[in-house]
Amino acid sequence: MRQIVLAGNWKMHKTQADASAYTRALLSQPLEPNRQVVLCVPFTALATVVDAIGNHTQISVGAQNIHWAEHGAYTGEISGAMLTELGVRYVVVGHSERREYFGETDATVNQRLLAAQSHRLIPILCVGETKTIREAGNTETWILGQLDAGLVGVDLDHLIIAYEPIWAIGTGETCDASEANRVVGLIRRHLSSATITIQYGGSVRPDTIDDLMAQPEIDGVLVGGASLDPAGFARIINYQASTVAV
Ligand code: PGA
């Protein structure tokens, strides 16, 4: 069965003090059951958030990157063992900001995915096109290319994909829900896995979540800016489920 996963990506936001106040505030809200929640927080807040969550099994903690080596001279990087030791269960891999600002490629993304799985972490692989690629009519080819190159040797049963059109990230320009559904469906057919969770990400907000989650192909969301406020993120977790005619 496809699992619903609502993930927040804090990016480079929140100190340890902010993180523990946030987690307490989120836990004080009623949350719809059967929806897995993941908080992808800065490395410095991982232990704090794991601790604050305690035994609330609905919420897990994710990191925002992982290196492929077990250890070594890789200044500024972090290994799988360093993450799992803290109780981390998920890790974002190949976010467009990592690709754009830090030179990550499909080849390094692949290595990071393999490392995550070898440590029994569930990677959330981000794929998505720029506006230029979309306007040139190359969205499908681009995304399927990112998948083919990134997923070599990767186990689809322990993986989440996030379709994140780059032009919709942090811009307030949400991808139309039906278009997000179309691309997510394309990814699903390409991977031919009946059970993989595929999320949408890019300017998801409390007022757009219901529409997105009503789409039959979309199994959850990866939320940046709107996940920073616990009340807003709780509203996203508590989206109103409805069905749309396909
Ligand atoms: P955004 O970020 O929700 O702020 O657009 C999404 C993401 O980068 O995962």
Residues whose N, C-alpha, C, O or C-beta is under 5 A from the ligand:
A	BS01	PGA	N9 A168 I169 G170 T171 G201 G202 S203 V204 L222 V223 G224 G225 A226
